[in-house]
Amino acid sequence: MDLFDHLYDPNHNWLPVDGEVYYYGRVLSLADADHYYQTLLTSIDWQPDQAFAHGKLIETRRRIAWYGGQPFSYTYSGITKTAWPWTDALLQLKQLIEAHTDTTYNSCLVNLYNDGQDGMAWHSDGEKDLKRHGAIASLTLGAERRFAFKHKLSGEKINLELAHGSLLLMQGKTQDHWLHRLPPVAGVEQPRINLTFRTIDK
C-alpha cells in the first residue's frame, strides 16, 4: 500500500492488524517547518550514531542527539546515551506534538539524515527503557522520504511518504508486531531531520 497524498484523516489507522499508526500530514505551516528545520540543523549538537555490530563499534553517517526532561539513560544497539536538557525549539515542538496527539512525552531522539544515501534498517523500538506500548510521535523536517512498515509474521508492507512538517504516530502493539525502516533513495540531496518524541519509563 502506497500513500502519496499528504492530506490524511488522523483518526485512520494505517495498519490492518496488530498495531496503530496514524498519519496527520503537515502539522506545521511551510514557514514554521522551514524555521524549525534551519534552527535544529544549526543548533543541535549532532553526534555520529554508534552501534556494536559483530563485536565491533561502528559509526554511521546518520547523526543523532538525545534530549529529555531529565538526564534519562537510553540504551539501543549496545550503546547507552544520556539525555541533554531540552532546547527552546524542541520544547516548542514537544508542546505542539502533545496537543495534536493528546499524549505527553518526556524525551526525544533527534536524527539527521544527510541525504538519500542515509537510511535506517528494519527494526522495532522495543527497548526496555521505553514505556511499553507507549506512543512514539515522529515529526519530519526537510527532505520528503518514504517510511515503511513490515509485519513480523506475514511480511505485509505499508509505505508512507512523510512530508516536510508532517507528523506520524505509532502506538499500541505496533512495536510488538511490526518492523519499520527508512530506506535509502537515489536523487535526494537535502537532509532530513526526524524527531521521535518518546516516553522513558523509569
N, C-alpha and C positions, 0 to 999 in steps of 0.2 A: 504494500500500500504506500503510495507516494502522495505527499501533500505539498502543493505549490502556492496556494492562496494563503495570505497571512491574516485574513480576517476570519477568526475562528470563534466558536462558542466555547468559552472557558469552562462550561459545565459538561462538555462532551468528553468522555473517557476514550482515548485513542487505543487502549489495549483491549483486545477482545476477551481475554481471560486473565485471571491471576495477578491483577495489579491495577494501578490507577496512574494514568498520565494525562495531564491537561495542558493544552497549549493556548495561551492567552493572546498570542500575536503581539503586536507592538504595544507596550505599556508606557513608553516614553515618546514624546514628540521627537522629530528628527533633530531639532536644535538641542534638546536636552540630551539625547543619546550621543550626539557629537561632542557636547560639552563634557559629559562623564567619560567618554572614551578617551579624549585628549587628556583629561585630568588624571585618570588612572594610569594611562600609558607613561606619563612623565613623573608621577608622584609615588607610585608603588615601588618598594624596594624588591624588584624582581630577582629571584634566585633560580638557578638551574634546578629542575626537578631531579631527584635521585631515587634510585631503586637498586635492590640487590637482585641480580639475575645470575643463576648458575654459580652462586658463591662469590660473585664479583660486584663491586659497587660501580654503577654506571650513571652517567648524567645524560639527560635528554636535551634536545633543542628547546622543547617547551619550558617555559619559566613559570614559577608559581610564587604565591605568597599566602600566608595563613594568618587570619585575623579573628579576634573574638572579644567578648565582653570580659573574659578572664584569661590568664595565660594557660589556656587549655593545652593539653598534650593530645596529639592525634597521630596515630601510627598506621601507615599503609606501605605496602611493598618493602617491609622490613626497616623503614625509616620513620623515626619519631620527630615530629615538628612541634614547636611551642608557639602559640598564637601571639601575635603582636596586637597592641591596642587598636581599636577602631580609628580610622581616619574620618574626617568630617564627611567626605564624599561617600564612603562606604556606609556610614550611619544613615545618611540621607536615603541611599538606595535601599538599605535594610528596611527602613520605615515604609518606603513605597511598596516594597515586595510584601511586607507583612500586611499592609492594607489590602492589597489585591488578593492574597491567599488566605487571609483571616487566620494566620498562623504566626507564632513568634519563633525567632531563630537567635542563637547565641554565638554563631561563628560563621566564617565564610572562607572557602578556599577559592583563591583567585588564580586563574590560569591565563597565560599569554601564549597563543599560538602564532608564531612569527609570520607564517604564510600557509598556503595549502599543503605544503610538504609535512607540516606538523599535524599530528593526529593523536588519537588515543585508541588503544586496542580494546577488544571486548573485555568487559569487566562488570562487576556489580559493586555498589557501595554498601558493603555489609560489614564494615569494620566494627569491632566490639566497642569502640569509643562512641559510635553514633547511636542515637536513640533508635531502638528497634521499631521498625515500621514508621519512623518519623518522616515528615515531609522534607524533600530537598528541592529548593527553588533555584532554577538556573536562568540567569539573565545573560543575554548575548549582546555584546557591543562590538562594532567593527564588521569584519567580513561576514557575509552570509555563508553558513556552512550546513551541510547535511548532517543529521544526527540520527543514528539507527538503533533500534531495539531488536533483540533476538530472544525468543523463548528458549529457555534452557533445555526443555524436553522435546518440544515439537519442531524447533528450528524456525518457526514462523517469524518473519521480519516485518517491521514497521519503520518507514523512513519519513522524517520530517525535515523541512528546510527552515532553519532558525534565522530569523531576520535581525537586523541591527535594531536594538532596543526592545527585543521581544523576550517573553517570559515563558518558561516551561516548568511544570510542577510534576514531580514524581512522589508518590506516597503509597500508603498501604503495603501490600506484599510484593510490590514491584521488584525490589532488590532480591527477594527470595526466588523469584521465578523467571526474571528477565535479565539479560545482559544488555549493556549499551556501549556504544563507541562513537568516536568522531573519526570517520575515515579520511585519509589523505585524499586530496583532489588536485588535479592539474589546473593551472591557469589562475589560481588565486594568489595574488601578491600582497594583499592588505592583511595586516594582523587581525586576529580575533581575540577579544578579551571575554572570558567566561567567568561569571561569579556564581558560585554554588553556595547558597545560604543553607546552613545545616544546624542541627541541634546536637551538641555533645552531651551525653547523659552520664554525668559523674557527680 
